[in-house]
Amino acid sequence: MNTVKNIALVAIVSIFTLACKNDKQPEVKTVDTEVALNENTLDPNAHYAKAEFSIEGMTCAMGCAKTIERKIANMDGVKSAKVDFDKQLAMVEYDDAKVTPQSLEAVVKKTGEMYSVKDMKTVESFSEEQ
């Protein structure tokens, strides 16, 4: 009986040893992926204008100013946007073929009813560089 157990044990160990050894090469799969272009991709040949304007109605730097800055920066054609809470000033560089001063003002007003744009002007350079 002991011999039968030993033979069975050797057979089981042999089966597991042989079954676990597969000389198969790992399968390599190539997966095509599409790189989605950000719809806010900037055109290197575009003409960029700079606008400065005051924003009234902001009550805090993190909630108000950063929210307005983020909304303007996410507009298609906006290269950069900075909203300075302390000076109540926004500085935006944008593709003038895609963005207008009126659309900038509309985004600010759409962000919150309490915000209003004053003294919108197109400038060659910002008062205080970003």
C-alpha positions in Angstrom: 0.0 0.0 0.0 2.9 2.3 0.8 4.3 1.7 -2.7 1.0 2.6 -4.3 1.0 5.9 -2.4 4.6 6.7 -3.4 3.8 5.9 -7.1 0.7 8.0 -7.0 2.6 10.9 -5.3 5.4 10.7 -7.9 2.7 10.6 -10.7 0.9 13.7 -9.3 4.2 15.6 -8.8 5.2 14.7 -12.4 1.9 15.8 -13.8 2.1 19.2 -12.1 5.7 19.6 -13.1 5.1 18.8 -16.7 1.8 20.7 -16.8 3.3 23.9 -15.5 6.1 23.9 -17.9 4.9 25.3 -21.2 7.5 26.4 -23.6 5.0 28.7 -25.3 6.3 32.1 -26.1 4.4 35.0 -24.6 1.8 36.4 -26.9 2.5 40.0 -28.0 -0.6 42.0 -29.0 -0.4 45.3 -30.6 -3.3 47.6 -29.7 -4.1 50.7 -31.8 -4.9 53.7 -29.7 -6.1 57.0 -30.9 -4.7 60.1 -29.3 -7.6 62.4 -28.8 -6.7 65.9 -29.5 -7.8 68.4 -26.9 -10.5 70.5 -28.4 -8.7 73.5 -26.8 -5.6 72.8 -29.0 -3.9 76.0 -29.9 -3.2 77.0 -33.5 0.5 78.0 -33.8 -0.3 80.2 -36.8 -3.1 82.1 -35.0 -2.9 85.8 -34.2 -3.2 86.1 -30.4 -4.6 89.3 -28.8 -4.3 90.3 -25.1 -7.2 91.7 -23.1 -7.3 93.2 -19.7 -10.5 93.9 -17.8 -11.8 94.5 -14.2 -14.1 92.0 -12.7 -16.4 93.3 -10.0 -18.3 91.2 -7.5 -15.6 88.7 -6.5 -15.5 88.0 -2.8 -12.7 85.4 -2.5 -9.5 84.3 -4.3 -10.1 80.6 -4.3 -13.8 80.4 -5.1 -14.5 83.4 -7.3 -11.2 84.3 -9.0 -10.0 80.7 -9.6 -13.4 79.6 -10.9 -13.5 82.5 -13.4 -9.9 81.9 -14.4 -10.6 78.2 -15.0 -13.8 78.9 -17.0 -12.0 81.4 -19.2 -8.9 79.2 -19.6 -11.1 76.3 -20.8 -12.6 78.4 -23.7 -11.6 77.2 -27.1 -8.9 79.6 -28.4 -7.7 80.9 -25.1 -4.0 80.6 -24.7 -3.7 81.8 -21.1 -5.9 83.4 -18.4 -5.0 84.9 -15.1 -7.4 86.5 -12.6 -5.8 88.5 -9.9 -8.3 88.7 -7.0 -6.4 91.5 -5.1 -6.4 93.8 -8.1 -9.8 92.6 -9.4 -8.1 92.2 -12.8 -8.2 89.6 -15.5 -5.5 89.1 -18.1 -6.4 86.9 -21.1 -4.4 85.9 -24.2 -6.6 84.5 -26.9 -6.9 83.7 -30.6 -8.9 86.6 -31.9 -10.4 84.4 -34.7 -12.1 82.2 -32.1 -12.6 84.5 -29.1 -14.0 88.0 -28.8 -14.1 90.4 -25.9 -17.8 89.9 -25.8 -17.5 86.1 -25.4 -15.0 86.7 -22.6 -17.5 88.9 -20.9 -20.3 86.4 -21.5 -18.3 83.6 -19.8 -17.6 85.8 -16.7 -21.3 86.7 -16.4 -22.3 83.1 -17.0 -20.0 82.0 -14.1 -22.1 84.0 -11.6 -24.8 86.7 -11.7 -22.8 88.8 -9.2 -19.8 89.2 -11.5 -19.6 92.2 -13.9 -16.9 93.2 -16.4 -15.6 96.7 -16.5 -13.0 98.6 -18.5 -12.4 95.8 -21.2 -9.4 96.8 -23.3 -7.0 95.1 -25.8 -3.4 95.7 -24.8 0.0 95.0 -26.4 1.4 93.6 -23.1 -0.1 93.0 -19.7 0.3 95.6 -16.9 1.9 92.9 -14.8 3.2 89.9 -16.7 1.8 86.6 -15.7 
